[in-house]
Amino acid sequence: MSVRTIKRDIEFMRDRLQLPIKFDVGRNGFFYTEPVPHFPRVPLTEKEIVGLFVAQKTIAQYQGTSLQPVLDGAFRKMTAQLDDGVRFSLGNLDEVLSVRPLAPGDAELETFEILTRAVRERRAVRFTYRKHGEVNKLRKHMHPYHVAYVNNQWTLFAFDPKKKDMRKFVLFRLSEPELTEERFTVFEKFDLNKELSGSLGVFKGTEDYEVLIDFDAWGADDVRGRRWHRSQELTDHPRGGLTLKLRLNSLEEVERWVLGFGSHATVVQPQELRNRVEKAARVICGKYGKNGE
């Protein structure tokens, strides 16, 4: 922060907020001439009030999780200086807006704190991890780069110094985290959007697929109006359906996503994805067929 910016801030506090600020020649700094129990209350526009309310409701999704008390305390501190009019508006909005996410991911607070500290301080961590669908656990030694909330799950993005590659770890399958004294250097700033540019979720592949999926009118209403991927292109059909076009580097996540639409989605290309969905559909039909046939 420049000296000019600091001077401008002090002038604003003294002249606009009417705070009792004076300059002390002997100590060469500014000080309060009398106690200041709190700063003037913050005025907000109607749009800002709605935005603040949405933030409050987003925090509410962690009700019952280990993150709830921390987030509630932080929000109370953030809103402590709001004027009475804003508080009244927030109360009225409670009857107007709600946020109800599907199964938000939880994370042990201690694990969360260790990992975020490791990212800030550029310190290696050791932890035990269980891969998706597996029972056995493995001990890992990683350089943590970033923690992100992707697809309703907290995920650690870490560099593997042995394999020289980036890895992802879902926090609820991660246990016994240990902060080490080993320091590491990040030579290139981590960019989450770049890391997941070709992924529908967090899985990163090495291929290049142009994916086309047709949706009937029922499925189209679930697809339309949402941003599924930065590369997506939608082409509407005359009877309410649409075609979704994506550019992805893997098919694992889009396969599960398409299956979630049941008969309302049809893969046009690539053929590899068509084959994968067909194979999964046959297995599902086998589980529900007569006498398991």
Helices and strands as residue ranges (DSSP letters): H 3-11, I 12-16, E 21-24, E 29-32, H 46-60, H 68-78, H 84-93, H 109-121, E 123-129, E 138-150, E 153-160, E 165-170, G 171-173, E 174-183, H 192-195, E 209-215, H 217-223, E 233-236, E 242-248, H 252-259, G 262-264, E 265-269, H 271-288, G 290-292
